[in-house]
Amino acid sequence: MDKGHDMTALSRTISASSLRGRLTKLTGAPLRPVAALHASINFVPTKIPRKRRLQMMVVAVWSVLLVMSCFVFLMLCSVPALWPFLVMYLIWIFCIDKSPAYGNRLTPWFRSLKIWQYFAEYYPASLLKECDLPADRPYVFGYHPHGSLVSLQGALATFATEGKSTGFSKAFPGIKPHLLTLTNNFNIPLYREVIMALGISSVSRESCSNILSSGPGQAITIVVGGAAESLSARPGTADLTLKRRLGFIKVAIQHGADLVPVFSFGENDIYNQMPNEKGTTIYALQKKFQNMFGFTLPLFHGRGLLNYNLGLMPYRRRIVSVIGRPIHVQRCEKPSLEEVERVQRMYIEELTRIWNSYKDEFAKTRLRELSIVD
């Protein structure tokens, strides 16, 4: 009994000392996964100026605003006392309110809030105009490139806010801009009220016609490339899906609206995208999703709140939206295909001129030149 007891005590002593030694080694050197994590992720330093933190928070809130709106609405639905009001609100959205098709909910004071200046300064985003645009006619702005995210950062800063660096109304007095987006975005409670206050409207043909017909100085901004172009959006590239895009040109001719090409240098640089070349499984799945739902989901990534290289927030990379020279068109309710293609060639020439004029200044890290595809 004594011998067995001594052996047990000895084994316990050995186990305890062995465990103590192992723990000492662990405290002396970090775990391999943790060390690898620190080596691969560039974390944000603890001391950052307050202004930069505010810029980051504004962009972070905007990035999740759609999800937040859905969450808040579902939380409101959990309160039975609010049900009558919520039912009336939904009836208003789906059956009564036609504002998304008329662009009549633009709120100047909301577009001029300080938060939008922080939003623009985050990248920073700025506007560069090449010439004045008289407010005696309507305009159709064609925005390029599409970028890898549905909620375009450069387009939002330039055409839907009034920050100091992007103040559209000061640059083009008398012109009322309306950035256009998918009609489905206006079916999302609460979120729709925010984007309409910014002057954002539906991209439907009815909406384009209503806005351009409402008087001189009215302007719509169409992000031309669509879902197809978003799949090829990568830093250092400018592959524009434009050859078959004739609808916005036809709309401009039908309403006698001058066409204004806009190239946003840096729009493709704020996110990285997973490899999805034609022929890969990812590309096939994305195209199938696009055919089913009318839009696609690029597999992108950016930075996070606490690090610089892993997350869903956009990178801090400069965006400069160059607003080019207008292309004057003659109004024609039923333009021929030849006329539409003629105006398109002029439009592409002007867009190419913008690229060639500013690429060495704003696209120094480009991997290849501008390419017009499909």
N, C-alpha and C positions, 0 to 999 in steps of 0.2 A: 504493500500500500504506500509506504514512504517513498520507495523507488519510483513508482508510477506517478506519485504526486510531484516528485522532483522533476521528472521528465516533462510533465505537463507545464509546470512553472517555467522550465527552461524554454520550452517551445513558445510559451506566451511572451517570454522576454525577447527571444529572437524575433518573433513576429512584430512585437512592438517596436523594437529597434530598427528592423527592416522597413516598417511602415514610416517611421520617423525620418529615416534617410531618404526614402522616396519623396516624401512631402517636401523635404528640404531642397531636393533637386528641382521639384516643380516650381517652388517659389523663387528659386534662383534663375530659372529660365522659363519663359512663357511657353504655353502650349503651342504646338506647331500650327494648328488651325488658326489660333488667334494671331500668331506671328505672321502667318501668310496673309491674313485678313488685313492687318496693319500695313503690310508691304504692298498690297495691291490696291487699297483704297486710300485716296488722298483726303483725309478728314479736314474739316473746317477748323481753323484756329479759334481759341476761346475768345480772343479779343478782336472784335470786328466793329467798325464804326456803326453807330445807331442808324444812320441813313441807309447803309447797305443792308442792314437787317430788315428795315421797313420795305425796301425794294424787293427783297427776297420774299417777304411775307405776302405782299400784294400779288406777285406772280404765282406764288404757291396757292393762294386762295382762288385766283382765276383758273388755275389748272384743274382744280377739283370742284369748281362752282356748280357744274351740271350735276355731279353726284351729290353734292351738299344740298342742292335744291330738291332733289328727289327724296333725300333723307328727311329734310325738314317737313316736306309735304306729307310724307308717311307718318311722321310724328304727330302732325296736326290731325291726321285721320284717326289717330288713336284716342282723340278726345270727342266723345259723343255729342257734347254740346256744340261743337263746331260743324257737325255734319251738314246742317241746312245751308250754312254759308259756303262750305266746300262744294256742295252739289251745285249751288248757283254759280260758283266760280268756274266749275268744269263746264257747265252749260254755256257760260259766257265765252270760254276758250274755244269750244268745238262748234258752237252753233251761231254765235252772235258776232264776236269780235273779228273784224276784217282788217285790223291795223297792219298785220304783217304783209299784206298785199298792197298797202298804200303808203307805208313809211311815214305815217302821221303821228308817231309817238316819240319822235326825237326830242330829247330834253337837253337844251344847251348847258344848263347849270350842272347836270349830272355828268356830261361829257368833260366838263372843266374841273372836276374835283381833283384835289391834290393827289389822290391815290393813282390816278392815271399818269401823272408826271413821274411818280415812283416807278410805275410799270414801264414806261419808256426808258427811264434812266438805268434800269436793271441791265439792259443789253450792252450799250445803250442803243435805242432806236431813234432815227432822225429822218427828216424829209428834205429832199433836195429838188427844187423846182427849176426847170430850164427856161420857162417863159410864163408870162401871165396868161390867164384864161378869162376872157370876158364873160360876165354873168348874163349875157343876153341870149343864151341858147342852152339846151341840155347837153349832158356829157355822159359817155360810157367809158369808164376807166377799166382797162384790162390789166389785172394784177398777175405778175409772174415773179418767181415760180410758186407752185402750190405749197411746197414744204411737206413734211411727213406727218403733220398733225392737222386735225380738222379745224381746231380753233387757232387760226393763223395769227402769230404774234406781231409780225411786221404790219400786216394789213389792219389788224385791230388798232395798233398804236397810231397808224397814219390816218385811217379813214373813220375811226369810231371814237377817237378821243381828241382832246385839245390840250395836250401838254406843251410846255415851252419849246421843246425840241421838235415836236411834230404838229404844231398847231395848224391844222388844215385851213380853218376859217380865216386866220390871219394871213396865210400864204395866198389863199384864193378867196378874197371877200366876195360875198354874194352868191357863192356856190354852196348848195346844201347836199352833202355827201350821204350816200346810203350804201353801206357794205352789205352785200347779199350773201345769204347762207342757206343751208338746206331747210326746206319747209318743215320737216319733222322736228326741228329744234324749237319751233313755236308751239308744239304740243306738250312741252314739258312745263308743268306749273312752276311759277316763281322765276325760273330761269328765263323764260320768255320775256318777263317784264323788265329784267335787267338789260337784255340785249336790245330790246326795242327802245329803251331809253337812250341807248347809245346810237340809235339811228339805224340799227341793223334790221334788214327786211328779208323777205322770202326771195329766193332766186327763181321763182316760177316765172313763166312768160307773162302771166297776168300782172304780177307785181312789177316787172320791168316796164310794161306798157303803162300801168297806172302812174308810176312815179315820173317817168319821162314826159308824160302827157299833162302833168299837173302844173307846168309853167316853166319859164326860162330860169336857168340857174340850178335846176334839179340835176343830180348826178347819181349814177349807180356804179358800184365797183364790183366787177365779177372776177372771181379767182378762176381763171380759164382752164387750167390743166385738169382739175377734178381728181377723182380717185385714181385714175390710171397714172397720172403724173406723180402722185404721192408715193407710189411704190418704188419710184426711181430716185427719190429725193435723198441725197447723201452729201455730206460736207465736201466742198471743193468741186462740185458738179453743178451743171445747169442744163439738164435735159428736159426740154419743154414739149409737152404734148399739145400741139397747136395746129398741125396741118389740116386735120379734119374738123377743127373747131370753127364752125361758120355761124353758129346760132347767135352769138353776141354781136357779130358784125352785121348780120341781117337785121337784128333789133335796132341797132344804131341807125342804119339806113332808113328803116321804116319810120323812125321818129325824127330824122334829121339831126341826130345827136353826134357831135364830134367825138371821134375815137381817140383816146389818150392812152398810150402804152405806158405801163409802170413796171420797172424791173427793181426788185428788192434784193440788193446784194446782202448776203448773210442769212437769208431766210432758210436756206437748206443746211446751214452750218450749226443751228442751235440744237439739233438732235442727231444721234447716230442711229443707223438702221441695220438690222440683221441682214446678212446676205440672202438675197431672194431673186437671183438671176432667173431668166426665162429657162424653163426646163426643170427647175428644182421643185420639190414637194411643197415648200412654203409658198412659192409663187403660184402654184396651181390651186392651193387652198384659198389664197387671198383673192384670186380671180373668181373662183367659184362663189365665195362670199359676196363679192361685188356684184355678180350676176343675179344673186338671190335678193340682196337687200338694197342695191343701188349705190352703196359705198363700201369701202374696204377698211381694214384695220392694219396699218403698217406696224410691224414689230420694231418699235423704236425704244431708245433709252437715252437718258441724259444724266443729270446730276441729282443729288438729293438735298434735303434740308441741312444735313450735317456732314456732307461730303461733296467733293467736286466731280466725281466720275461714276456714280452709280445711283440711279433713281429715275423718276419720271418728270422732273423739272427741266426746263430748257437750260442750256449752257449760257453763260454770260459771253456772248459774242456779238460784235457790232452788226447792226442792221441799218442799211441806208436805202431808203426807197426813193429812187430817182423817177420823178414824174416828167415824162418826155413831152415832145411837141405834139399838139393836136393834129389829127388827120380830118380835114373837113370833108363831109359827105353831103351829097344832094339827097333830099328826102324823096323816097319812093315807097309807096305802100306795098308794091309787089316787085321787088328787085329781082333781076334775072341772076342765074347762077354765075354767069360771066362777070357781072358787076360785083357780086359779093366776093368772088375770087380776086378780082382786080384790087378791091379795097384791102383784102387780106394780104396781098403781096406788099402793098404800101405799109401796112401795119407791121409786118415782119421785118421789112427794111428799117423802119424806125426803131423797132425793138432791138435789132442787131446793132444799129448805130449806137444806141445807149450802152449796150454791152461793151462794144469796142472802145467807147470814149472813157469809160470809168473802170474797166476791169483791172487795169494796172494800179489803180488807187484803192479800190474797195474789194477786189478779189485777188489779192496777192498770193494767197495759198491755194489757188485753184489747181485742180488735177488735170482738167482738160477744158477746152473751149466750149462756148455755147453751142448746143445742138438742138435743132428743131426736128421732132419726131412725130409720127402718126398725127 
